[in-house]
Amino acid sequence: MAGLTALCNSRLMSHAVLESVLSKNLIDRFIAIVGAAHAITDANEMEPHMREWRDRYHGRSPLVLKPATVGEVSHILALASETRTAVVPQGGNTGLVGGQIPSGSEIVVSLSRLNRIRGIDPEGNTLTVDAGVTLQACQEAADGVDRLFPLSLGAEGTCQIGGNLSTNAGGVAVLAYGNTRDLTLGLEVVLPNGDVWDGLRALRKDNTGYALKHLFIGAEGTLGIITGAVLKLFPKPKARETVFAGVASPHNALALFNRVQGAFGTSLTSFEIMPRIGIDFCLRHLSGARDPLEAAHPWYVLIEISSGNDQRREEVEHLLMEALEDGLMEDAAFASSEDQRKAFWHLRTGMSEVQREEGGSIKHDVAVPVAAVPDFLEDASKAAVELIPGSRPLPFGHLGDGNIHFNISQPLEADKQAFLGRWEEMNELIHGIVLDYGGTISAEHGIGQMKRDLMLGIKSEVEMDLMRRMKTAFDPNGIMNPGKVI
């Protein structure tokens, strides 16, 4: 209890110090770094930076700064360190755990003006970019030189690569290419004291000491501000076969996954699972959505196979015919054009968006071992309905890597706020089942402020101590994104 009291007092003292230094004079000093045209102090103009898209977190800040160069970021953090002013880095503001939202006294540093493609090397398969470049712009730059940057997720038109790095974003191609961490060769980072670490190396191998880049990837802006990155590119696939299939159960989906992966190996780039209720939500609320198959099925999988061989259709058809005969699959449709492929993916990527139209939705970004996914889905769905009768589980996501977005929509005609008021209770229930299966409570969205207080229950004291010591070593004044992660 004494330790908790000391921690609370420490936070209160830090908050008091931060409030006291945010004078008009100090704000003017920060504004002078970027110029008045690139600083926001008006509350209404700051509003887009204060809310996350699900409207779960609404922050406050005295100042939003929009630097255009690494030097300006460096000067901002040097002044913040000198005056012990807290800073919240912000990319495209698409995060889902509140990591990018300030709580009141922090200044927001938006990276949106750091948006240069610094260089592209198709022979070396690398792309060097500023942190504020959108994910879609990275994809398009790669495509322009006949290369692929495979990171792909629903917010790719808005999210920025710095935020993807800071949260170690996953997406729909993790199965073949890995998370953002696996797609990164080098970083440039401004440290809390304003020093700039230039780690923009395009090396595939480098065993010279600690791999510093991995400390910042996934750190959610608590150790420094990522300002640039060297990303991996890949040859563009010559062929892509996309299939939407109906299956009777997650167990059948898993068996089908193992069969497809066994046949196609790393050519299998995506294997997504969705329940019928998710398709129904999309058909009701998602513009342009169409039922993918003639009849309804309890579950669906979206399969994508990409390769350098443009003669894979017959192989895929043969495998799926065998799966149909063996009862692993009930029906399937091939995308016969790029438009149909996009229509299939439209259903999958729109599944998060449409849930808001059905009222309150309690969300979880979890992962369990791939083999445990079917049993987890059954146990967690049953437990959710027992806790809140009439609630509607809508679990979907990346079956191939075990990452499930286990969301629960409110009962029909229920009071939205009353349902959302049981968020923590539902979290505790679902996370307990996740941990029983040897899983994790955050697979790709991060910790932010939403899951910060849960860390003590899932990490050992040794792990927590190591993270605290790392945070203190990098950020002794505690100015970087306070109240997030730890």
C-alpha positions as CSV (number, residue, x, y, z in Angstrom):
1,M,0.0,0.0,0.0
2,A,2.9,2.4,0.8
3,G,4.4,1.7,-2.6
4,L,1.1,2.5,-4.3
5,T,0.7,5.7,-2.3
6,A,4.2,6.8,-3.2
7,L,3.5,6.1,-6.9
8,C,0.3,8.1,-6.7
9,N,2.0,11.0,-5.0
10,S,4.8,10.9,-7.5
11,R,2.3,11.1,-10.4
12,L,0.5,14.0,-8.7
13,M,3.8,15.8,-8.2
14,S,4.8,15.2,-11.8
15,H,1.4,16.5,-13.0
16,A,1.8,19.6,-10.8
17,V,5.3,20.3,-12.2
18,L,4.0,19.8,-15.8
19,E,1.1,22.2,-15.2
20,S,3.3,24.8,-13.7
21,V,5.8,25.0,-16.7
22,L,3.2,25.4,-19.4
23,S,3.2,29.1,-19.2
24,K,2.4,31.4,-22.2
25,N,6.1,32.1,-22.5
26,L,6.9,28.4,-22.8
27,I,4.2,27.8,-25.3
28,D,5.5,30.6,-27.4
29,R,9.0,29.1,-27.2
30,F,7.6,25.8,-28.6
31,I,5.6,27.6,-31.3
32,A,8.7,29.5,-32.4
33,I,10.4,26.1,-33.3
34,V,7.8,25.2,-36.0
35,G,6.3,28.6,-36.7
36,A,2.9,29.9,-35.8
37,A,1.3,28.5,-39.0
38,H,2.2,24.9,-37.9
39,A,1.1,25.2,-34.2
40,I,-2.5,24.9,-32.9
41,T,-3.7,26.3,-29.6
42,D,-7.4,26.8,-30.4
43,A,-9.5,24.0,-28.8
44,N,-11.8,23.6,-31.8
45,E,-8.9,23.3,-34.2
46,M,-7.2,20.8,-32.0
47,E,-10.3,18.6,-31.7
48,P,-9.3,16.1,-34.5
49,H,-6.1,15.4,-32.5
50,M,-7.9,14.9,-29.2
51,R,-10.3,12.1,-30.2
52,E,-9.6,8.5,-31.4
53,W,-12.0,7.2,-34.0
54,R,-14.0,4.9,-31.7
55,D,-14.6,8.0,-29.5
56,R,-13.5,6.0,-26.4
57,Y,-10.8,8.5,-25.5
58,H,-11.1,12.3,-25.6
59,G,-8.1,14.2,-24.6
60,R,-7.0,17.7,-23.8
61,S,-3.8,19.6,-24.6
62,P,-2.6,23.2,-24.6
63,L,-0.7,22.8,-27.9
64,V,-0.3,20.8,-31.0
65,L,3.0,21.1,-32.9
66,K,3.5,20.0,-36.5
67,P,7.3,19.9,-37.2
68,A,8.5,19.4,-40.8
69,T,12.0,18.3,-40.1
70,V,14.0,16.0,-37.8
71,G,15.8,19.1,-36.6
72,E,12.5,20.7,-35.4
73,V,11.6,17.5,-33.6
74,S,15.0,17.5,-32.0
75,H,14.5,21.1,-30.8
76,I,11.1,20.3,-29.5
77,L,12.3,17.4,-27.4
78,A,15.4,19.3,-26.2
79,L,13.1,22.1,-24.9
80,A,10.7,19.6,-23.4
81,S,13.5,17.9,-21.6
82,E,14.9,21.2,-20.3
83,T,11.5,22.3,-19.0
84,R,10.1,18.8,-18.1
85,T,7.2,19.2,-20.5
86,A,5.4,16.0,-21.3
87,V,5.0,15.1,-25.0
88,V,2.6,12.8,-26.8
89,P,3.8,11.8,-30.3
90,Q,0.9,11.3,-32.8
91,G,0.8,9.9,-36.3
92,G,-2.4,9.3,-38.2
93,N,-4.5,9.0,-35.0
94,T,-5.8,5.6,-35.9
95,G,-4.6,3.8,-32.8
96,L,-7.2,1.7,-30.9
97,V,-5.8,1.8,-27.3
98,G,-5.5,5.5,-26.6
99,G,-1.8,5.6,-26.9
100,Q,-1.8,8.7,-29.0
101,I,-4.3,10.8,-26.9
102,P,-3.1,13.4,-24.4
103,S,-4.6,13.6,-20.9
104,G,-4.4,17.4,-20.3
105,S,-0.9,18.9,-19.8
106,E,1.0,17.2,-22.5
107,I,1.8,18.9,-25.9
108,V,1.0,16.8,-29.0
109,V,3.8,16.4,-31.6
110,S,2.1,15.5,-34.9
111,L,4.3,13.9,-37.4
112,S,2.0,14.6,-40.4
113,R,4.4,17.1,-42.1
114,L,7.3,14.6,-42.0
115,N,6.0,13.0,-45.1
116,R,8.9,12.6,-47.5
117,I,9.8,9.5,-49.4
118,R,13.6,9.8,-48.8
119,G,14.7,7.2,-51.2
120,I,13.8,3.9,-52.9
121,D,16.2,1.1,-54.0
122,P,14.4,-1.5,-56.1
123,E,17.6,-3.5,-56.5
124,G,18.3,-3.6,-52.8
125,N,14.6,-3.9,-52.0
126,T,14.5,-1.0,-49.6
127,L,12.3,2.1,-49.1
128,T,13.5,4.9,-46.8
129,V,10.7,7.2,-45.6
130,D,9.8,9.9,-43.0
131,A,7.7,8.7,-40.1
132,G,4.7,10.8,-41.3
133,V,4.3,9.0,-44.7
134,T,1.1,7.1,-44.8
135,L,1.1,3.3,-45.1
136,Q,-0.8,3.7,-48.4
137,A,1.9,6.0,-49.8
138,C,4.6,3.5,-48.9
139,Q,2.6,0.8,-50.7
140,E,2.2,3.1,-53.8
141,A,5.9,4.0,-53.8
142,A,6.9,0.4,-53.8
143,D,4.4,-0.4,-56.5
144,G,5.8,2.4,-58.6
145,V,9.1,0.5,-59.0
146,D,7.5,-3.0,-59.4
147,R,8.0,-3.9,-55.7
148,L,5.7,-4.8,-52.8
149,F,5.5,-3.3,-49.3
150,P,3.3,-6.0,-47.8
151,L,2.0,-4.3,-44.6
152,S,-1.7,-3.9,-45.1
153,L,-4.6,-3.0,-42.7
154,G,-7.9,-1.2,-42.8
155,A,-6.6,2.2,-41.9
156,E,-3.8,2.2,-44.4
157,G,-5.0,5.4,-46.2
158,T,-4.7,7.3,-42.9
159,C,-2.3,5.6,-40.6
160,Q,1.4,6.7,-40.8
161,I,4.4,4.5,-40.8
162,G,5.8,6.0,-37.6
163,G,2.6,4.9,-35.8
164,N,2.8,1.5,-37.4
165,L,6.3,1.1,-36.1
166,S,5.5,2.4,-32.7
167,T,2.7,-0.2,-32.3
168,N,4.4,-2.9,-34.3
169,A,1.3,-3.1,-36.4
170,G,0.3,-6.5,-37.9
171,G,-2.4,-6.6,-40.5
172,V,-3.6,-9.2,-43.0
173,A,-0.2,-10.3,-44.4
174,V,1.6,-11.2,-41.2
175,L,1.3,-14.9,-42.1
176,A,3.8,-14.6,-44.9
177,Y,5.7,-11.4,-44.2
178,G,5.6,-10.8,-40.4
179,N,4.7,-7.7,-38.3
180,T,6.1,-4.3,-38.9
181,R,9.1,-5.2,-36.8
182,D,10.0,-7.9,-39.4
183,L,9.7,-5.4,-42.2
184,T,12.1,-2.9,-40.8
185,L,15.9,-2.7,-41.4
186,G,16.8,0.7,-39.8
187,L,15.4,3.6,-37.8
188,E,16.0,7.2,-37.1
189,V,14.8,8.3,-33.6
190,V,14.9,11.5,-31.7
191,L,15.6,10.7,-28.1
192,P,13.9,12.5,-25.1
193,N,16.8,14.9,-24.6
194,G,16.8,15.9,-28.3
195,D,19.7,13.8,-29.5
196,V,19.1,12.1,-32.8
197,W,20.0,8.4,-33.3
198,D,20.7,7.8,-37.0
199,G,20.2,4.1,-37.4
200,L,19.0,4.3,-41.0
201,R,21.0,1.3,-42.2
202,A,19.8,-0.9,-45.0
203,L,21.7,-4.0,-43.7
204,R,20.1,-7.4,-43.6
205,K,22.7,-8.6,-41.1
206,D,24.4,-6.5,-38.3
207,N,25.6,-8.2,-35.2
208,T,27.4,-5.2,-33.7
209,G,25.9,-5.1,-30.2
210,Y,22.3,-4.5,-29.1
211,A,19.6,-4.2,-31.7
212,L,18.5,-0.8,-30.7
213,K,15.8,-0.5,-33.3
214,H,13.8,-3.2,-31.6
215,L,13.6,-1.1,-28.4
216,F,11.7,1.6,-30.2
217,I,9.4,-0.6,-32.4
218,G,6.4,-1.3,-30.3
219,A,7.3,1.2,-27.5
220,E,4.4,3.4,-28.4
221,G,6.4,6.7,-28.2
222,T,7.5,6.1,-24.6
223,L,11.2,6.0,-25.3
224,G,11.6,8.5,-28.2
225,I,10.0,9.7,-31.4
226,I,10.6,7.7,-34.6
227,T,11.2,10.1,-37.4
228,G,12.4,7.8,-40.2
229,A,12.7,4.2,-41.3
230,V,14.3,1.9,-43.8
231,L,11.7,-0.6,-44.8
232,K,11.9,-4.0,-46.6
233,L,10.5,-4.4,-50.1
234,F,9.7,-7.6,-51.9
235,P,9.2,-8.8,-55.5
236,K,5.6,-8.2,-56.6
237,P,3.7,-11.5,-56.9
238,K,2.8,-12.4,-60.5
239,A,-0.3,-14.2,-59.4
240,R,-2.8,-13.8,-56.6
241,E,-5.6,-16.3,-56.0
242,T,-8.3,-15.0,-53.6
243,V,-11.0,-17.3,-52.3
244,F,-14.0,-16.7,-50.0
245,A,-15.1,-20.0,-48.5
246,G,-17.9,-21.1,-46.2
247,V,-17.2,-23.5,-43.4
248,A,-19.2,-25.2,-40.7
249,S,-17.0,-24.4,-37.8
250,P,-13.7,-22.9,-36.6
251,H,-12.4,-26.4,-36.3
252,N,-13.0,-27.0,-40.0
253,A,-11.4,-23.7,-40.7
254,L,-8.3,-24.7,-38.8
255,A,-8.1,-28.0,-40.6
256,L,-8.5,-26.2,-44.0
257,F,-5.8,-23.7,-43.0
258,N,-3.3,-26.5,-42.2
259,R,-4.1,-28.2,-45.5
260,V,-3.7,-25.0,-47.6
261,Q,-0.5,-24.0,-45.7
262,G,0.9,-27.5,-46.2
263,A,0.3,-27.3,-49.9
264,F,1.4,-23.7,-50.6
265,G,3.8,-22.8,-47.7
266,T,4.9,-19.2,-47.7
267,S,2.8,-18.5,-50.8
268,L,-0.2,-18.4,-48.4
269,T,-0.2,-14.8,-47.5
270,S,-3.6,-14.4,-45.7
271,F,-6.0,-16.7,-44.0
272,E,-8.8,-14.8,-42.2
273,I,-11.8,-16.1,-40.3
274,M,-15.2,-14.4,-39.9
275,P,-18.6,-15.4,-38.4
276,R,-21.9,-15.1,-40.3
277,I,-23.0,-12.4,-37.9
278,G,-20.1,-10.2,-39.2
279,I,-21.2,-10.7,-42.8
280,D,-24.8,-9.8,-41.8
281,F,-23.6,-6.6,-40.1
282,C,-21.6,-5.7,-43.3
283,L,-24.6,-6.4,-45.5
284,R,-26.7,-4.1,-43.4
285,H,-24.3,-1.2,-43.0
286,L,-21.3,-1.4,-45.3
287,S,-21.7,0.4,-48.6
288,G,-21.2,-1.9,-51.6
289,A,-21.2,-5.1,-49.6
290,R,-22.6,-8.2,-51.2
291,D,-23.1,-11.7,-49.8
292,P,-20.0,-13.6,-51.0
293,L,-21.8,-17.0,-51.5
294,E,-25.2,-18.1,-52.6
295,A,-26.1,-19.7,-49.3
296,A,-25.4,-18.5,-45.7
297,H,-22.7,-20.4,-43.7
298,P,-21.9,-20.3,-40.0
299,W,-18.3,-19.2,-40.6
300,Y,-16.2,-18.0,-43.5
301,V,-12.5,-17.9,-44.4
302,L,-10.8,-15.5,-46.8
303,I,-7.8,-17.1,-48.3
304,E,-5.1,-15.4,-50.4
305,I,-2.3,-17.2,-52.1
306,S,0.4,-15.1,-53.8
307,S,3.4,-16.3,-55.8
308,G,5.8,-15.8,-58.6
309,N,4.0,-18.5,-60.5
310,D,1.0,-17.4,-62.6
311,Q,-0.3,-20.9,-63.0
312,R,-1.6,-21.6,-59.5
313,R,-5.4,-21.5,-60.1
314,E,-5.6,-25.2,-61.0
315,E,-3.6,-26.2,-58.0
316,V,-5.8,-24.2,-55.7
317,E,-9.0,-25.4,-57.3
318,H,-7.8,-29.1,-56.9
319,L,-7.0,-28.6,-53.2
320,L,-10.3,-26.9,-52.5
321,M,-12.2,-29.6,-54.3
322,E,-10.6,-32.2,-52.1
323,A,-11.4,-30.1,-49.0
324,L,-15.0,-29.9,-50.2
325,E,-15.2,-33.7,-50.7
326,D,-13.7,-34.2,-47.3
327,G,-16.2,-32.0,-45.5
328,L,-13.8,-29.3,-44.5
329,M,-15.5,-26.7,-46.6
330,E,-19.1,-26.1,-47.7
331,D,-18.7,-23.7,-50.6
332,A,-16.2,-21.3,-52.1
333,A,-15.9,-18.5,-54.7
334,F,-12.8,-17.4,-56.5
335,A,-12.2,-13.8,-57.2
336,S,-12.4,-13.6,-61.0
337,S,-11.1,-10.0,-61.2
338,E,-9.4,-7.4,-59.1
339,D,-12.7,-5.7,-58.4
340,Q,-14.1,-9.0,-57.0
341,R,-10.9,-9.4,-54.9
342,K,-11.4,-6.0,-53.5
343,A,-15.1,-6.8,-52.8
344,F,-14.0,-9.8,-50.8
345,W,-11.5,-7.8,-48.8
346,H,-14.1,-5.0,-48.4
347,L,-16.2,-7.4,-46.2
348,R,-13.2,-8.3,-44.1
349,T,-11.7,-4.8,-43.6
350,G,-15.2,-3.3,-43.0
351,M,-16.0,-5.6,-40.2
352,S,-14.6,-3.3,-37.5
353,E,-16.4,-0.2,-38.9
354,V,-19.9,-1.7,-39.1
355,Q,-20.1,-2.8,-35.5
356,R,-20.7,0.8,-34.3
357,E,-23.9,0.8,-36.3
358,E,-25.2,-2.1,-34.1
359,G,-24.7,-0.1,-30.8
360,G,-22.0,-0.6,-28.2
361,S,-19.2,-3.0,-28.9
362,I,-16.7,-4.3,-26.3
363,K,-13.5,-5.1,-28.1
364,H,-10.4,-7.3,-27.5
365,D,-7.3,-7.7,-29.6
366,V,-6.0,-11.1,-28.4
367,A,-3.9,-14.0,-29.6
368,V,-3.7,-17.6,-28.7
369,P,-1.7,-20.5,-30.2
370,V,-3.1,-21.2,-33.6
371,A,-4.1,-24.7,-32.7
372,A,-6.2,-23.4,-29.8
373,V,-8.2,-20.8,-31.8
374,P,-11.3,-23.0,-32.3
375,D,-11.6,-24.0,-28.6
376,F,-10.9,-20.5,-27.5
377,L,-13.7,-19.1,-29.7
378,E,-16.1,-21.6,-28.4
379,D,-15.2,-21.0,-24.7
380,A,-15.0,-17.2,-24.9
381,S,-18.3,-16.9,-26.9
382,K,-20.2,-19.0,-24.4
383,A,-18.7,-17.1,-21.5
384,A,-19.6,-13.7,-23.0
385,V,-23.2,-14.7,-23.5
386,E,-23.5,-16.1,-20.0
387,L,-22.1,-12.9,-18.5
388,I,-24.4,-10.6,-20.6
389,P,-27.4,-12.6,-22.0
390,G,-28.3,-11.6,-25.5
391,S,-24.9,-10.1,-26.2
392,R,-23.6,-10.9,-29.7
393,P,-20.0,-12.1,-30.0
394,L,-18.3,-11.2,-33.3
395,P,-14.8,-12.7,-33.3
396,F,-12.9,-12.3,-36.5
397,G,-9.3,-11.9,-37.7
398,H,-6.1,-13.6,-38.5
399,L,-6.6,-17.4,-38.0
400,G,-3.2,-18.1,-39.6
401,D,-1.3,-16.3,-36.8
402,G,-3.8,-16.8,-33.9
403,N,-4.7,-13.1,-33.6
404,I,-8.5,-12.7,-33.0
405,H,-10.4,-9.5,-32.6
406,F,-12.8,-10.8,-30.1
407,N,-15.6,-8.2,-30.2
408,I,-19.0,-8.4,-28.5
409,S,-21.9,-6.3,-29.7
410,Q,-24.6,-5.2,-27.3
411,P,-27.9,-7.1,-27.0
412,L,-30.6,-5.9,-29.3
413,E,-32.6,-3.0,-27.8
414,A,-30.1,-2.8,-24.9
415,D,-28.9,0.5,-23.4
416,K,-25.6,1.2,-25.1
417,Q,-24.0,3.0,-22.1
418,A,-25.1,0.4,-19.7
419,F,-23.6,-2.3,-21.9
420,L,-20.3,-0.4,-22.3
421,G,-20.2,0.2,-18.6
422,R,-19.4,-3.5,-18.2
423,W,-16.3,-3.2,-20.4
424,E,-13.9,-4.0,-17.6
425,E,-15.9,-6.9,-16.4
426,M,-16.0,-8.4,-19.9
427,N,-12.3,-7.7,-20.4
428,E,-11.5,-9.6,-17.2
429,L,-13.5,-12.5,-18.3
430,I,-12.2,-12.8,-21.9
431,H,-8.6,-12.0,-20.9
432,G,-8.7,-14.7,-18.3
433,I,-9.7,-17.3,-20.9
434,V,-7.0,-16.0,-23.2
435,L,-4.3,-16.4,-20.6
436,D,-5.6,-19.9,-19.7
437,Y,-4.9,-20.8,-23.3
438,G,-1.3,-19.3,-23.1
439,G,-2.2,-16.3,-25.1
440,T,-1.7,-12.5,-24.9
441,I,-4.1,-9.6,-24.3
442,S,-2.6,-7.5,-27.0
443,A,-1.6,-9.0,-30.4
444,E,-1.2,-6.0,-32.7
445,H,-3.0,-2.9,-31.2
446,G,-0.6,-2.2,-28.4
447,I,-1.1,-1.3,-24.7
448,G,-1.6,2.5,-24.7
449,Q,-3.7,3.6,-21.8
450,M,-6.5,1.1,-22.3
451,K,-4.4,-1.9,-21.2
452,R,-1.7,-0.2,-19.1
453,D,-3.1,-1.3,-15.8
454,L,-3.5,-4.9,-17.0
455,M,0.3,-5.3,-17.5
456,L,0.9,-6.1,-13.8
457,G,-1.4,-9.1,-14.1
458,I,0.2,-10.6,-17.2
459,K,3.9,-9.7,-16.9
460,S,6.3,-11.1,-14.3
461,E,7.9,-8.7,-11.9
462,V,11.2,-9.3,-13.7
463,E,9.7,-8.2,-17.0
464,M,8.1,-5.2,-15.4
465,D,11.3,-4.2,-13.7
466,L,13.3,-4.5,-16.9
467,M,10.8,-2.3,-18.7
468,R,10.8,0.3,-15.9
469,R,14.6,0.4,-15.9
470,M,14.6,0.8,-19.7
471,K,12.1,3.6,-19.5
472,T,14.1,5.4,-16.8
473,A,17.4,5.0,-18.7
474,F,16.0,6.5,-21.9
475,D,13.6,9.0,-20.4
476,P,14.8,10.0,-16.9
477,N,12.4,13.0,-16.8
478,G,9.4,11.0,-17.7
479,I,8.3,13.3,-20.5
480,M,7.6,10.8,-23.3
481,N,4.0,9.8,-23.6
482,P,3.4,9.5,-19.8
483,G,0.7,7.2,-18.6
484,K,1.0,4.8,-21.5
485,V,2.3,1.2,-21.6
486,I,3.8,1.2,-18.0
